[in-house]
Amino acid sequence: MNPSERVKQLTELLEKYNYEYYVLDNPSVSDAEYDRLMQELIALEKEHPELLSPLSPSQRVGGQVQDEFKKVTHQRMMLSLANAFNEDDLYDFDRKVRDVIGDKVTYMAEMKIDGLGMSLVYNKKLLYAATRGDGTVGEDVTSNVITIKSIPSHIDADGDFEIRGEVFMPKKSLAKLNAERELTGEPLFANARNAAAGSIRQLDSSIAASRGLDAFWYYFVNARDFGIRYHSEALAFADKMGFKTNPERRLCHGIEEVIDYIKEYTIKRPDLPYDIDGIVIKVDDMSLYDKLGYTAKTPRWAIAYKFPPEEVVTKLLDIIFTVGRTGKITPNAVLEPVRVAGSTVQRATLHNEDFINEKGLMIGDYVVLRKAGDVIPEVVRPVVERRDDTQTPFEMITNCPECGMPLVRKDAMHFCVNPNCPAKQIESIIHFASKDAMDIEGMGEKVVEQFFNQGFFTNLVEIYRLFEHRDEVIALDGWQSKSIDNLIESIEKSKGNSLERVLFGLGIKEVGSKMAKTLSRIYGNIDNLMNASEEELLEIPDVGPVLAQSLTSWFTKDENRELITKLKEAGLNFNYLGSTSKAANSYFSGKTVVLTGTLDSMGRKEATEILENLGAKVTGSVSKATDAVVAGHDAGSKLDKAQALGIEVLSESEFLELIK
């Protein structure tokens, strides 16, 4: 047998044994025999490098190092699912399904794995693996995904084949990984979802390979190309092709059986070897999907039931205060550390004085804690029956915890009005450097605090003189010449940003990123905007009295005008880089437009940006005030409503012609 034939034979054998071990959990050969065959393959590939494939079983240990991940446009948009939070939501979903397709509905109920959404595309062999991204464009992470041994590198199916699922970290893998990180003094992963996402986005695939990841596959995208009608059949076919699907799925005849299934797995959830955050319900008959249709973001033939937030009890040890960039004072709960929804929580925002008083919280209380949306820690209520006279009443502070100046109350909030308060200055710099503002990569919260405390910069202008402190930065722990040079380069690059970014970054009250873009497009440069009167600003759609007064008041202050002058001298651009004349003359100028369905030529975000640059206001819902609806394929209820109201509907080709 020649080397090429033997490599092919060994590859097929090792893939078969991987499938038996990692998917079926039923190996047919010993570890020693597997290792012997693997070593033979490695030796042959070393002797004949032309026979080495990136998909070889020998490459499952990783080792490829990339500079960055390539972008991949999904062949079909990776839609998210609408959520149900209670039985009423499920009954409502079921009613809408039955209104379209009749009373007899069979659903497939499946585990909603708490991991990272992934798409695999094959043509006999794996072509690429891509993350969900924004649903339209994801990242090619093939070199990391192929290290997951339960994923086949080749399948016995002709033509294009796309399957989607979830890469996850089993609970035992997370426990092992965190134990190793604790020994080396590295920060622990809060939960399996974060650990899986962080592992897949490693540029060195050997790191991903060492993390013990796994994957379940739950949607055979083009199953109907293979003559498959039912989702349950598609999953069985995926099993046959060697993919790992979740065995806990169940066909349910009617919504009542779905609810019984949810109740069963609400109890079983803690004992599963992986994390789930809900149950996915799909209509089993895929031939009905087009009839049921889609909204702009979600299919109408599926829904995700989300488990109620997990609630735990812990002790409120103290209430401390932080200062935001506007001077807003926020009370924060200091809690006895407690694990909730997959991570350990020690802090939670308490919003303002009225929130604390309405809850009746006292320092020393035992409190009920949960994570809103399984993400943000939230104090629900005190456990009054556990009070023992050791608790102390809450008192709102009267002076700024950072600078000591008296606080001013406005509505329910307290503010520090000292313009030189160091906490406000730090927060304003963090905001200025953030992604939606100047997008200075590498200048996050901790870096800003470190450099502020070192005196490298204490205001926005001094950011652009950080290069003067290069040698001092290198002398700090954790900094090297490459990291500071990259940061200085990112700061320099930010000087060329369009006006809307710097305007949002200035942190003017009431001016969000969208309004900053509107104002920039209308006025063209900062000088025109600075000289605009309140009356003139009020003529702009969506600009109300509060915003107009906030803008004119900010620009009348000498220190703010001086800041802009100094930023100009530092080299920042204060002109709008979009085309104002084009906007004024465009078909969409001054019109309210709604996007619905999926566009083949671009993503929703890109289309919105183009329309806004052409002077349109893009909104999310259709009303009598809507001037036009741009309808891609799979457009849903928004298209129906537009047609009912007699609103102009533009196809994608008509839209593309108008934006030329």
C-alpha positions, -999 to +999 in steps of 0.1 A: +000+000+000+015+034-010+017+062+016-012+081+001-035+051+004-024+044+039-029+080+050-064+078+036-071+045+054-057+058+087-077+090+084-110+070+079-102+047+108-093+075+132-124+095+122-145+064+128-130+058+163-134+095+171-171+092+163-175+061+184-157+077+214-169+113+213-204+110+198-216+075+207-195+071+239-190+035+228-154+030+216-145-002+197-107+000+202-085+006+231-067+039+238-034+021+230-046+010+196-059+045+188-026+061+199-006+036+177-026+044+146-024+082+153+014+079+157+017+060+124-004+088+107+018+116+122+049+098+110+036+094+075+025+130+073+059+141+085+077+120+059+053+131+032+042+167+041+023+170+008-002+144+023-009+166+054-044+181+054-057+208+078-086+184+084-064+155+093-071+137+127-036+146+136-045+183+136-072+179+162-046+190+188-044+225+172-012+245+168-022+269+140-017+305+150-035+332+131-031+370+130-069+375+129-101+357+119-115+363+083-150+376+079-176+352+064-209+362+049-235+335+057-252+319+028-284+322+047-289+346+076-285+331+110-317+343+126-322+346+164-354+333+181-382+352+197-385+345+235-412+332+256-410+338+294-442+321+306-470+297+296-491+326+283-464+334+258-463+298+247-500+296+242-499+329+222-472+314+200-492+282+195-524+302+186-505+322+160-491+290+145-525+272+144-542+303+129-520+298+099-517+260+095-546+245+114-552+229+147-531+198+146-494+208+152-465+187+161-436+205+178-400+194+184-388+205+218-350+207+224-325+219+249-314+255+245-276+251+250-258+280+266-229+283+243-217+299+211-238+297+179-219+281+150-225+272+114-206+244+095-205+243+058-195+211+039-191+198+004-180+163+013-153+179+035-156+207+060-152+240+040-154+263+070-169+269+104-183+304+112-197+322+142-231+338+142-216+374+143-244+398+135-265+371+118-253+382+083-215+382+087-195+360+111-159+350+117-141+320+102-130+299+132-124+266+113-089+261+128-104+261+163-136+243+156-118+213+140-101+207+173-135+195+187-132+158+182-170+151+180-172+172+148-167+152+115-142+166+091-158+147+062-194+136+055-210+111+032-234+135+015-233+150-020-235+187-027-236+216-003-245+208+033-249+234+061-257+226+097-259+249+127-256+243+163-239+254+195-203+250+207-203+246+244-180+238+273-193+208+294-195+215+332-166+191+339-144+209+314-151+242+330-143+228+365-110+214+352-101+246+333-108+268+363-089+245+387-058+249+364-062+287+361-065+290+399-032+272+403-015+296+378-031+327+393-052+334+362-087+349+365-114+322+365-141+320+339-175+331+353-195+305+333-193+279+306-207+302+279-180+328+284-153+301+285-166+285+253-167+319+235-133+328+247-118+295+237-132+296+201-118+331+196-082+322+205-058+329+177-037+299+187-058+268+180-038+247+205-054+267+233-089+259+219-079+222+216-069+221+253-102+234+266-124+203+263-151+219+241-180+200+226-209+208+203-245+199+196-261+204+162-297+213+160-306+227+125-299+212+091-303+244+071-308+230+036-325+197+046-352+202+020-325+200-007-321+164+004-358+156+002-363+159+040-396+173+051-396+171+089-371+186+114-371+154+134-360+135+102-334+161+096-319+156+130-319+118+124-301+124+091-275+146+109-270+117+133-264+094+104-239+118+089-219+116+122-230+148+139-236+149+176-273+159+183-289+162+216-307+130+226-329+149+251-352+162+223-388+152+221-417+153+196-447+169+213-482+167+199-496+201+208-485+229+232-497+211+263-471+183+258-445+211+252-453+226+286-450+192+303-416+188+287-405+222+300-417+214+335-398+181+334-365+197+323-369+227+347-364+200+374-337+181+355-317+212+344-292+212+373-282+176+367-274+179+330-237+178+322-239+211+303-256+244+309-290+252+293-309+285+296-342+274+281-361+251+257-364+257+220-398+248+203-400+243+166-428+233+143-417+199+131-430+201+095-405+222+077-427+225+046-448+249+066-420+273+074-424+296+044-462+297+050-456+307+087-430+332+076-405+354+093-402+388+111-371+409+104-351+390+129-369+358+139-388+329+123-425+325+132-422+287+133-399+286+164-396+302+198-372+299+227-387+295+262-364+312+287-362+298+323-372+323+350-341+341+365-325+320+392-330+337+426-306+333+456-303+349+490-272+367+502-262+394+526-261+431+519-228+440+535-226+477+526-237+503+501-210+523+483-212+551+458-197+557+423-195+588+402-203+587+365-190+610+337-220+634+341-215+635+378-244+611+385-240+594+419-250+557+418-254+536+450-241+500+447-247+470+468-217+452+483-228+416+487-215+385+504-202+366+473-228+343+459-231+322+427-261+330+406-268+320+370-233+307+364-211+333+379-201+347+413-217+381+422-203+406+447-218+439+434-252+451+421-264+486+412-291+501+434-298+529+409-307+558+432-319+568+467-356+564+458-350+528+446-334+518+479-362+534+500-389+519+479-374+484+484-370+492+521-333+480+521-312+482+552-274+475+554-270+441+569-302+427+554-304+393+537-316+401+502-330+381+472-307+385+442-312+375+406-298+383+372-321+402+349-320+384+316-295+360+331-269+388+328-273+419+351-273+413+389-304+428+405-315+431+441-352+421+442-362+426+479-350+423+515-358+391+535-375+410+562-382+379+584-345+374+588-338+408+604-323+406+639-318+443+650-282+443+636-293+461+604-287+498+600-309+522+580-296+535+546-287+572+545-280+590+512-246+608+511-246+646+508-211+651+495-192+636+465-173+605+476-144+615+453-140+653+456-161+661+487-182+688+470-219+690+480-243+670+459-273+684+440-305+664+436-323+665+403-355+644+400-345+610+416-308+614+410-279+630+429-251+648+410-216+661+417-214+694+399-177+700+404-163+701+368-128+691+382-140+660+400-114+633+392-141+605+390-160+625+364-129+631+344-120+594+344-155+584+333-155+611+305-122+598+291-135+562+292-166+573+273-146+593+248-124+563+240-153+538+238-162+519+206-192+540+197-173+572+202-136+575+192-130+538+191-095+539+206-086+502+207-067+491+238-079+521+259-105+504+282-116+513+317-086+498+335-060+514+312-077+548+316-077+546+354-041+535+354-029+563+331-050+589+349-037+579+383-001+580+369-008+615+356-002+606+319-035+623+310-061+640+331-083+653+303-093+646+267-066+668+251-038+650+270-048+617+254-032+629+222+001+636+240+004+601+255+034+595+232+054+618+254+050+592+282+060+562+261+091+553+281+073+558+314+045+534+303+069+507+293+084+509+328+049+498+342+041+462+349+023+445+320+034+470+294+058+464+265+070+485+236+046+468+212+015+473+234+021+510+240+030+516+203-002+499+192-022+521+216-004+553+204-012+542+168-049+537+177-050+572+193-034+587+162-058+569+139-088+583+159-079+618+148-094+611+114-129+600+127-159+618+113-176+646+133-204+624+147-179+602+167-161+631+184-194+648+190-208+618+208-175+613+226-177+648+241-205+634+263-229+663+259-261+654+279-289+641+257-267+637+226-266+599+219-247+583+190-277+585+166-285+622+174-247+630+170-249+616+135-281+635+126-266+668+138-233+661+121-250+654+088-271+686+090-244+710+101-214+695+084-188+708+109-185+717+146-184+755+140-218+755+123-233+734+152-217+756+179-234+787+164-268+771+160-296+787+181-322+768+202-349+779+178-329+765+148-322+732+166-359+728+174-367+727+137-348+694+134-370+662+138-365+644+171-348+675+187-369+686+217-365+715+241-344+696+266-319+685+240-318+719+223-312+737+256-285+711+266-266+717+234-267+754+233-258+756+270-228+733+265-215+753+236-218+787+254-194+776+282-159+790+277-142+758+289-160+737+264-152+760+235-116+760+247-116+721+247-127+720+211-100+745+201-073+724+218-086+692+202-085+709+168-049+719+176-041+683+185-052+673+150-087+660+154-111+662+125-143+682+132-160+678+098-187+653+088-172+629+064-205+618+049-220+636+020-243+664+031-251+676-004-259+640-015-282+637+015-300+669+006-306+658-030-314+621-023-347+604-028-347+595+009-338+629+024-363+638+051-382+605+048-390+580+075-380+545+063-385+510+077-363+480+067-379+446+068-369+411+057-334+401+046-314+419+019-290+398-001-266+427-010-259+440+025-267+436+062-293+456+082-267+478+098-251+488+065-284+496+049-294+517+079-261+536+077-266+543+040-301+556+045-291+578+074-263+592+053-288+600+026-309+620+051-335+594+061-348+585+095-348+547+100-373+534+124-382+499+136-420+499+132-445+509+105-470+536+112-489+563+093-458+585+096-437+560+076-429+572+041-414+540+026-407+504+035-377+485+020-387+449+018-361+421+014-370+384+011-389+368+041-405+401+049-432+397+075-459+417+093-443+450+086-447+445+049-484+434+055-490+466+075-473+488+050-495+474+022-526+478+043-518+515+050-509+522+014-473+530+022-447+528-006-429+495-007-395+492-024-379+459-034-342+454-029-334+461-066-354+494-064-337+504-032-302+497-047-311+518-078-322+547-056-291+547-034-266+547-064 
